[in-house]
Amino acid sequence: MKSRDTLLRLKRFQVDEKRRKLSQIETMVAEFERMATELDREIASEEARAGIADRTHFAYPTYARAALQRRDNLIQSADEMRGQLEAARLELEEAFEDLKKFEILDDREQLKERVAEAVREQSEMDRIGLRMARA
């Protein structure tokens, strides 16, 4: 009984950990996307200030060029994190399915124990009834 409880707690903990990991990755992807959007605004602002939007132009603003590189790096990182996000979702699904299997098994075991206890109680009641009938 205790080992079953311990195993169920472990499976629930694993599901919770997978959920936390998934949430962290989702947060990171959203943060990368937000930062990339902010850099897009800064790039547009810098291009407007300089009056040069052609990125191949020799006088293209250095800050805008650096911001473009940072934005591209953030987008690439977000794309990589999306791959991790999908893997984390699959891990969570597997952990959840595993937990459900153990919960179903635990429910069956508890039902068996309750039935066995009911049979024992009925047997004891029958014995008591027979003794009273004889007396």
N, C-alpha and C positions, 0 to 999 in steps of 0.2 A: 504494500500500500504506500509506504513512504517513498519507495523508489519510483513508483508511478507519479506521485505528487512532485517529486524532485524533477523527474523527466518532463512533466508538463510545464513546470515553472521555467525550466531551461528552454523549452521550445518557445514559450511565450516571450522570454527574454530575447531569444534570437530574432523573433519576428519584430519586436520593438526596436532592436538594434538595426535591422534592415530598414525599417521605416525611418529611423533617424538618419541613416546614411543617405537614403533616397531624398529626404527633405533637404539635407545639406547640399547635395549635388544640385537639386532644383534651385536652391537659393543662389548657389554659385553661378549657375547658368544665367539666371535672371540678373544677377549683379553684373556679370560680364556684358550682357546685352544692354543694360542701362548705361554702363560706362562707355560702350561703343557708340551708343546714340548721343551721349553727351559730347564725345569727341567729334562726331559728325557735325554737331552744332558749332563747336569751336572751330573746326576746319572751315565751315561755310563762313563763319564770322571773320576769320583771318583772311580768307580769299576776298571777301567783300572789302575789308579794310585795305588790302594791298591792291585791289582792283585787278588781280590776276587769278584766273581760275584754271588756266592751262598748267597742268602738273609737269609738263615737259619744258616749260618756259624757264630760262636761266635765272630769272628773278623771282621765281615762285617762293613764297615765304618758307623759311626754314622751319618755323614752328609748325606750320601746316603739314609740311613733309614728315616731320617727326610724329605729329599727331596721327597722320595717316598710317604710319608704320605701327604705332601703338594700337590703333583701332583694328588694323588687320590682324595683329597678334591676339587681341581680345576675341575677335570673331573666330579665329582658328582655335583658341582655347575653349570657347563656348561649344564649338562643333565637337571637339574631342570629349568635352564633358557630357555632351548629349549621348555619345557612345557609352560612356560610363553609366549614364542615367538609365539607358535601356538595359544594360547588364544588371544594374541595381534593382530595376523593376522585376526582372526575371528571377533574381535571387529572392526578392520579397515574396513573389508568387510561390516559389518552391518552398520557402520556409513556412508560409501560410498553409499550403497544402499539407505539409508535414505535420504542422500543429493540428490541423483538422483531423488527420488520421489518428493522432494520439488522443485527441479529445473524444472521438467516436469510440476508439478502443477502451478508453477509460469509462465512458458511459456504459458500454456493454459489460465491463467488469463490475461496475457498481450495481448494475441491474442483476447480474448473476449473484452477487453477494446479498442483495436484498431478497431475492427469491430463496436463496439457501437459508437465510435468517427466518423468512416467513415459514418455510418448511419445518425448521427446527422449532419455532414457536408453536406451530400447529401440532407437531408431534408431542411437545410438552403438554399442551392443552388436552390432547387426546388421552395422554397418560393420566393426567389429573382427573379427567372425566371418568375414566375407567375405575380409578381408585374410589371416587365418590359413589359410583354406581354399585360397586362391590360392598361398600360400607353401609 
